[in-house]
Amino acid sequence: MQHDKVLIVDFGSQYTQLIARRVRELNVYSEIHPFNKLPEDIDSYKAIILSGSPMSVRSDNAFHIDLSLIRGKKPLLGVCYGAQYLAHFHGGVVAPSSTREYGRANLGFVKEDEDFLEGINAGSLVWMSHSDTIKELPTGGVRLASTVDVENAAYRIEGEQTYAIQFHPEVYHSTDGKQLLENFLIHIAELKADWTPGAFVEETIAALQEKVGDDRVVLGLSGGVDSSVAAMLLHKAIGKNLFCIFVNNGLLRKDEYSQVLKQYEGMGLNVKGVDATDRFMDALAGLDDPELKRKAIGRVFIEVFDDEAKQIKDVTWLAQGTIYPDVIESVSATGGPSATIKSHHNVGGLPDFMKLKIVEPLRAIFKDEVRRVGASMGMAQELLGRHPFPGPGLAIRILGDITREKVAILQEVDAVFIGNLKKWGLYDKVWQAGAILLPVNSVGVMGDERTYEKCVALRAVESTDGMTADWVNLPYEFLQATSNEIINKVKGVNRVVYDISSKPPATIEWE
Ligand code: XMP
């Protein structure tokens, strides 16, 4: 791969991945590396960006980086902590802010005719999120812009291609953030904007052909975007040597198994559908603990997948839909490990005993890039725009133990909800949606009859990566129509509620 690269040094900010994505939106390739584990070939990067951090540069434990190979030698942009770091340890002064500097602010220019601020409007909205402030600029610092509360909102260092900004250009609220990154990367650092979906497809196909040669590859399709795009890339690279397996665990959405299987076949994929509903249902019988349910499903999936893979002669590779956020090494603000909230399992996880080599065509790209890559290969928008769906499927949306009857009820409820989101033009505005079957019955009245039936919850969230999420303010008319339809159509349900919890403190799934 011969692209100009940007190195994004991560100091643990929640926005670091956003920086990388904004850079990629400019068609420039970027990589994230933790501040304490920088790549050895720093010279291969054409520009460096220092991220924000939950840490203060004034703390005894402040995160440090050796800038000797970077400062003055390569174009460098410090963002938030990065800007404070460049000030505090190079002759400037950083102190606690007297006012809390969170949220929107308007940028006012101090210096005109600066390449860095080219095309940015005076008064442009920027997003602030910091509790320290730069009181004095570092040696050679030249103030470029201020806001009402932040005097040194942007500066550069005389005689170097070093720039620093207190605000976050990567956040959508910073209206000219993308322009600013473009000014720095394309106009000042002169990077080539050649990281396009088309180039990625071409290079990946060539790389896959070289890596895999005439070997056989097996891949677990899930119906989701990542495994489908990974399969399509491999299909283009090695054709019939790719063997796809699509397992029905009996916990998919209504009619999903047959519809998606048909879609895959229409795409020309060499795919085998395996209906293993009985094996999954047997393994789940009597289990009501969420983690035990997840583990049982993960185990059976591997067994089924292994049985199928063994039937393909001479297979040497397992392809996975791993994407870039799965491989970025994270920086912990406290230095400690993060707690396991739920044991997620992804379809296609490698069972140790299979002894296959791994190939991961999407390892370098983000989810939004996966969609663009899929689109550039002509894949259907219907498939690429699908909401994420958890590997354990409806099992973690049925609270308590699983029975076929409960699955059937939830499939009907979910089908009404998702169908209506599509009908009302809301599906693409929601990041993920689904229904949850609650383990309570409640009293209702239908006609003159008392009922004592199930209650379902509807959940629709906005998110960028599932790490944080907020509930979607769906129109009352939509909720009213959907609730009516569910209660009238789905036998056994007499009550519908809407989940209005954000993540955190709740999670997206109920189990
Ligand atoms: P939570 O519930 O942790 O979910 O807020 C965040 C995102 O992850 C999905 N999810 C899973 N995906 N296996 C998966 O492949 C799992 O076990 C699993 N549990 C949750 C969830 O649907 C949401 O998109």
Boltz pocket constraint, residues with backbone or C-beta under 6 A from the ligand:
constraints:
  - pocket:
      binder: B
      contacts: [[A, 294], [A, 342], [A, 343], [A, 344], [A, 345], [A, 346], [A, 347], [A, 388], [A, 389], [A, 390], [A, 391], [A, 392], [A, 396], [A, 432], [A, 465], [A, 466], [A, 467], [A, 503], [A, 506], [A, 507], [A, 508], [A, 509], [A, 510], [A, 511]]
      max_distance: 6.0
